[in-house]
Amino acid sequence: MSAAPQKAKAGAEKIEVIVSAVVPVNDLVTRFEFRRPDGAPFPPFSAGAHTVVEMNDAGRTRLNPYSLMSDPADSGTYAISVRRDDQGRGGSLFLHRNVKPGDRMTLSYPVNLFPIDLRGRKHVFLAGGIGITPFLAMIAQLEKLGARWELHYACRNEALASYADVLTARHPGKVRIYYDDRKQAIPLGDLLDGQPLGTHVYVCGPKGMIEWVHRTATEHGWPDDNVHSEEFLAPQPGQPFEVRLCKSDMTITVGENESLLEAMERCGVDAPFLCRGGACGQCETDVVEHDGEFIHRDHWLEDDQQASGTKIMPCVSRFVGPTLVLDR
């Protein structure tokens, strides 16, 4: 009998796992594979889903979202690939430096904010760097369905082209790699114009690439519903600020290098989340009162909502000013 799933404080179910493999992919990227301690199957997920990895870093809890890259049909393994960010907040460094096979860790149940639209007649994937990871699961799923797809993958150079050799060997004719150091670039305009009606485009990569794809698709007459993207934003540092939490009846200080969401969790306040990257809307919080300036960094709130000063996404956004009161 498998163990019952634990409930996270924010309401998301957790899965206890054992690290079954740690595989260097290149100088920057490492793959981490997980299995359940009791050998039970993992909860099913659809391609494009992510999991939040919980890390105990010298007493500090880090919670980082990563796309599941494993085959959705393989219920015995979850796998993620993590790019080491030496200038980041520490989550990727912790994984690269500390995690080894046999370690016990905690993952969240999968959540999919970047699903394949199976109504599409064809699927075109545009990846940049570590943005390749969700497409590995998508390709596995579409191959089993016999669906039409193609991948265009932009990389810094051949040495850092994660999984490019595997993809080109398995899927000749469907995968095209572009190397920055060879001055190669995805011919996006021509690529978009050459697709059959009913094609869907998916992009995952740096912010500039995502904006470029959406902008170019609009210019070429593509409907918004046919262009899909995913980007998890990392909370950025900023000046410390105080927040009054009405329901919790407390005032907390958000530190320079922590998010508002992390500060609430540190103080024992239940705060919902699914992605922790400004994309899912789960942590959206009403503002009761404020005197100052919001620094909105999310993908969720509409422009008018951000301008109104009535809502904030605690996972990635900050505040500058003397007074901020939240309905939390």
Secondary structure, DSSP 8 states (H G I E B T S, - for coil): -----EE-TTS-EEEEEEEEEEEE-SSSEEEEEEE-TT--------TTEEEEEEEEETTEEEEEEEE--S-TT-TT-EEEEEE--TTSSSHHHHHHHH--TT-EEEEE--EESS---TT-SEEEEEEEGGGGHHHHHHHHHHHHHT--EEEEEEES-GGG-TTHHHHHHHSTTTEEEEEGGGT----HHHHHHTS-TTEEEEEES-HHHHHHHHHHHHHTT--GGGEEEE----------EEEEETTTTEEEEE-TTS-HHHHHHHTT-----SSSSSSS-TT-EEEEEEEEEEE---SSS-HHHHHHTSEE-TTT-EEEEEEEEE--
